[in-house]
Amino acid sequence: MAPGGTVLDVACGLGRHVRWFAGLNHPVCGVDRSPEAIDAVAAVASVNPVEAVLADIENGPWPFAGRHFDAVVVTNYLWRPLLPVMMQSLAPGGVLIYETFAAGNETVGKPSRPDFLLQPGELLAACASLRVVAYEDGFLDHPPRFVQRIAAVRARPGEGLRRHPL
């Protein structure tokens, strides 16, 4: 990601990633439906350039229509209808960093409902329009959990889609 690139943290919670990127001098926007989470993120704004957006992105409109970000970060969150919207929110050359729970997690804890667990290869398929830099689908020990995670880049105009062997 380019120095000073804009970052969107989707379902940002208390702002762990917002703080990290803001500390690296990136303008950051965190969105969450929890007022407590947005209050915590807004507190970072007194020190770094941070935008805190209170929005129910599952039941309301996407609050960033027409905006593009140099990075979109998502962790421990899955709402399938938003996957294409998040891809479209990436600026050309923008980076997607996404990690969430995967099928198999129901054997070790929560979340355990299929609605909240990616199926094998699902995240990779959702990123078919992007250049995948790294992808994992498997089990992590500490704490025990099944996850899929990906780092992918949206092509710049004229770049084309390059594939790297996984």
Secondary structure by P-SEA (a helix, b strand, c coil): cccbbbbbbccccccaaaaaaaaaccbbbbbcccaaaaaaaaaaccccbbbbbbccccccccccccccccbbbbcccccccaaaaaaaaccccbbbbbbbbcccccccccccccccccccaaaaaaaccccccccccccccccbbbbccbbbbbbccccccccccc
